[in-house]
Amino acid sequence: VVVDESNGMEKLVLKSEQGAIAEVYLHGAHVVSWQDATGKDLMFTSKQAIFKPPKAIRGGVPVCFPQFGQLGPLGQHGFARNTKFDLLQETADSATLVLKAVGDEDEKYPYPFELTVRVQLGQQGHAPTFTQEVAANNTGSEEMSFTAALHTYFKISAIGNVAVSGLDGVTYTDSLQGGQRMQQSGDVIFDQEVDRIYLAVPDSGVQISDSGSGAVFEVHKAGFPDAVVWNPWVAKAQAMADFGDEEHKEMLCIEPAVAGSGPYKLAPGETWSGSQTLVYKAA
Ligand code: BG6
């Protein structure tokens, strides 16, 4: 664990054998950067991100738990991203962190649980990989229900250059249209605000193609039925204090989620787990 001198917060710096790097804060088990071996940023973190707990960090991968968005009684995206985790285990290229929630974190969610987040860097051929696994164990004596997401911010060359494939024919609810159900036709492209929950998304096959860089991100997931796709576009970018007015041009979020297909229920003692693996294929 090292202290980041720019903000006084504790973080881990992971390095793969091939030289890719990820930084993970104990606050929120929040991954704030993933870089390939050349130092290229593969994840987006805002230049205006606020590193001041309990505030969630704008970028990287906020862990949304035990609630995604407003799908429950809690504040937006639950409280895991606002809470400090403990370090369980660290190797050169991996880390496991745990949040032992005792049930008094938020009066609206009096259920104790253990949330484990594991980050592992790897390599597939020439492509660096990023794997993140979460496991939630109900340590209480009552059933708990939850929604969740790995709110991943990808760094792209320019929003007009990207297309998300692998969602053709998938039903989504449009959060900008009061949750209206729609069906995706072809690739997702971005020329306005997009805020959608794609339901029952295939675990492999979703990818971001960036014609500006020639790079492709593959998104593989397990345990998370849904995937949220988000870009705030101009007005929302301007409205967010911790996000630059032009930064919507260099990011997009794809978030493996338990959202529209949830909530999931966990009996006492039961564990749910979910994961994502991102593969970055440079041009
Ligand atoms: C997305 C939601 O997952 O997160 C959006 O679908 C929301 O509606 C976005 O605006 C960012 O949320 P927050 O709480 O980090 O500003």
Residues whose N, C-alpha, C, O or C-beta is under 5 A from the ligand:
A	BS01	BG6	Q76 D195 V228 W230
